[in-house]
């Protein structure tokens, strides 16, 4: 589809949006600055004013996904109980993965442009990770012995793994009764709380 | 590459092996019974003696991956301590994902042929899952209140998530110090033990 030509001052943003649309409709292998220009009805050279290469526009797309994801985690219902707050972040994580599968794949399941060359993209990734690390640091009874980074990696593993399993096909045939699957998320969040030494609200509540 | 023509009695096995090779070299979208026949130097019709469609040969490839994965888990070092035994299974899981990335992707990160039409594939998937469920059932102090299936799903989430994160690119830029990454696996396995109410050997041991 050919869009209305964007105003010059909006071109950068329009390029990033169009790049995401191309990836979503046709797959990552069809992303090129030439295709972005064609769909925006601008000259072949126009996107180069803002992006040196395909990797640079991809890095901008992925960086925006990290920023969007971080905003989503930040907008979770807040609780004064740090364990419940972390549970709410876990739910927000799973909800984002379910409702934004393209963004999620781009952030975590797709080869990224070289991180050392795309610092803004990785700054956004580090910001999202820092929200998780900070929520963990609020948990009571933490000693300095166990780095919050490692526990954040543990929590991230649980969330990333559960979301991948629930989006995948293997789960349908491994012998978990259908009725039990609706308990999967609360059960896993509960075990996560036990693991961190402070149980989140019990499953089913 | 054109292979030596297989003996008729070996054709089924040769087709499955060639299908896996095609997926590994060219990607899933290049798998077809015609391409399998061409590479095996047999007639276009020959693979149809064993497989009704592309989905049927794909299901055989994926089923063999599940069987291979289950064998790998089964061959872990055994321990009389159920917690340590589960830890060994966790290590075997991560090791398999790292050393067999193509098999792993096919089992857990690729759309599967319709499970209800490919029962042998799903029987192999269920067998692999049952090994995990049985290891969990051996843990001391388990009551009947918490179904082993849900805890197996929890453990699977942790393993699947960690293996995906360690294979992915995002981990390089989120701000975890490089030196800490080598502690990721023992730390996550330790937290997993805490979650299940019985700590596995402490990290670093």
HADDOCK unambig.tbl for C-alpha pairs under 7 A between the chains (distance, minus, plus):
assign (segid A and resid 107 and name CA) (segid B and resid 170 and name CA) 6.94 0.50 0.50
assign (segid A and resid 108 and name CA) (segid B and resid 168 and name CA) 6.59 0.50 0.50
assign (segid A and resid 108 and name CA) (segid B and resid 170 and name CA) 6.14 0.50 0.50
assign (segid A and resid 109 and name CA) (segid B and resid 168 and name CA) 6.55 0.50 0.50
assign (segid A and resid 111 and name CA) (segid B and resid 169 and name CA) 6.23 0.50 0.50
assign (segid A and resid 112 and name CA) (segid B and resid 169 and name CA) 6.00 0.50 0.50
assign (segid A and resid 115 and name CA) (segid B and resid 173 and name CA) 6.60 0.50 0.50
assign (segid A and resid 122 and name CA) (segid B and resid 173 and name CA) 5.29 0.50 0.50
assign (segid A and resid 122 and name CA) (segid B and resid 174 and name CA) 6.81 0.50 0.50
assign (segid A and resid 125 and name CA) (segid B and resid 173 and name CA) 6.76 0.50 0.50
assign (segid A and resid 125 and name CA) (segid B and resid 174 and name CA) 5.60 0.50 0.50
assign (segid A and resid 126 and name CA) (segid B and resid 173 and name CA) 6.28 0.50 0.50
assign (segid A and resid 126 and name CA) (segid B and resid 174 and name CA) 3.89 0.50 0.50
assign (segid A and resid 126 and name CA) (segid B and resid 175 and name CA) 5.78 0.50 0.50
assign (segid A and resid 129 and name CA) (segid B and resid 174 and name CA) 5.98 0.50 0.50
assign (segid A and resid 149 and name CA) (segid B and resid 176 and name CA) 6.14 0.50 0.50
assign (segid A and resid 150 and name CA) (segid B and resid 184 and name CA) 6.42 0.50 0.50
assign (segid A and resid 150 and name CA) (segid B and resid 187 and name CA) 6.95 0.50 0.50
assign (segid A and resid 154 and name CA) (segid B and resid 188 and name CA) 5.42 0.50 0.50
assign (segid A and resid 157 and name CA) (segid B and resid 158 and name CA) 5.39 0.50 0.50
assign (segid A and resid 157 and name CA) (segid B and resid 161 and name CA) 4.13 0.50 0.50
assign (segid A and resid 157 and name CA) (segid B and resid 162 and name CA) 4.64 0.50 0.50
assign (segid A and resid 157 and name CA) (segid B and resid 165 and name CA) 6.96 0.50 0.50
assign (segid A and resid 158 and name CA) (segid B and resid 157 and name CA) 5.39 0.50 0.50
assign (segid A and resid 158 and name CA) (segid B and resid 158 and name CA) 4.49 0.50 0.50
assign (segid A and resid 158 and name CA) (segid B and resid 161 and name CA) 5.78 0.50 0.50
assign (segid A and resid 160 and name CA) (segid B and resid 161 and name CA) 4.81 0.50 0.50
assign (segid A and resid 161 and name CA) (segid B and resid 157 and name CA) 4.12 0.50 0.50
assign (segid A and resid 161 and name CA) (segid B and resid 158 and name CA) 5.78 0.50 0.50
assign (segid A and resid 161 and name CA) (segid B and resid 160 and name CA) 4.79 0.50 0.50
assign (segid A and resid 161 and name CA) (segid B and resid 161 and name CA) 3.43 0.50 0.50
assign (segid A and resid 162 and name CA) (segid B and resid 157 and name CA) 4.63 0.50 0.50
assign (segid A and resid 165 and name CA) (segid B and resid 157 and name CA) 6.93 0.50 0.50
assign (segid A and resid 168 and name CA) (segid B and resid 108 and name CA) 6.59 0.50 0.50
assign (segid A and resid 168 and name CA) (segid B and resid 109 and name CA) 6.56 0.50 0.50
assign (segid A and resid 169 and name CA) (segid B and resid 111 and name CA) 6.22 0.50 0.50
assign (segid A and resid 169 and name CA) (segid B and resid 112 and name CA) 5.99 0.50 0.50
assign (segid A and resid 170 and name CA) (segid B and resid 107 and name CA) 6.94 0.50 0.50
assign (segid A and resid 170 and name CA) (segid B and resid 108 and name CA) 6.17 0.50 0.50
assign (segid A and resid 173 and name CA) (segid B and resid 115 and name CA) 6.60 0.50 0.50
assign (segid A and resid 173 and name CA) (segid B and resid 122 and name CA) 5.28 0.50 0.50
assign (segid A and resid 173 and name CA) (segid B and resid 125 and name CA) 6.77 0.50 0.50
assign (segid A and resid 173 and name CA) (segid B and resid 126 and name CA) 6.29 0.50 0.50
assign (segid A and resid 174 and name CA) (segid B and resid 122 and name CA) 6.79 0.50 0.50
assign (segid A and resid 174 and name CA) (segid B and resid 125 and name CA) 5.60 0.50 0.50
assign (segid A and resid 174 and name CA) (segid B and resid 126 and name CA) 3.89 0.50 0.50
assign (segid A and resid 174 and name CA) (segid B and resid 129 and name CA) 5.99 0.50 0.50
assign (segid A and resid 175 and name CA) (segid B and resid 126 and name CA) 5.78 0.50 0.50
assign (segid A and resid 176 and name CA) (segid B and resid 149 and name CA) 6.17 0.50 0.50
assign (segid A and resid 184 and name CA) (segid B and resid 150 and name CA) 6.41 0.50 0.50
assign (segid A and resid 187 and name CA) (segid B and resid 150 and name CA) 6.96 0.50 0.50
assign (segid A and resid 188 and name CA) (segid B and resid 154 and name CA) 5.41 0.50 0.50
assign (segid A and resid 191 and name CA) (segid B and resid 195 and name CA) 5.41 0.50 0.50
assign (segid A and resid 192 and name CA) (segid B and resid 195 and name CA) 6.47 0.50 0.50
assign (segid A and resid 194 and name CA) (segid B and resid 195 and name CA) 5.01 0.50 0.50
assign (segid A and resid 195 and name CA) (segid B and resid 191 and name CA) 5.40 0.50 0.50
assign (segid A and resid 195 and name CA) (segid B and resid 192 and name CA) 6.48 0.50 0.50
assign (segid A and resid 195 and name CA) (segid B and resid 194 and name CA) 5.02 0.50 0.50
assign (segid A and resid 195 and name CA) (segid B and resid 195 and name CA) 3.78 0.50 0.50
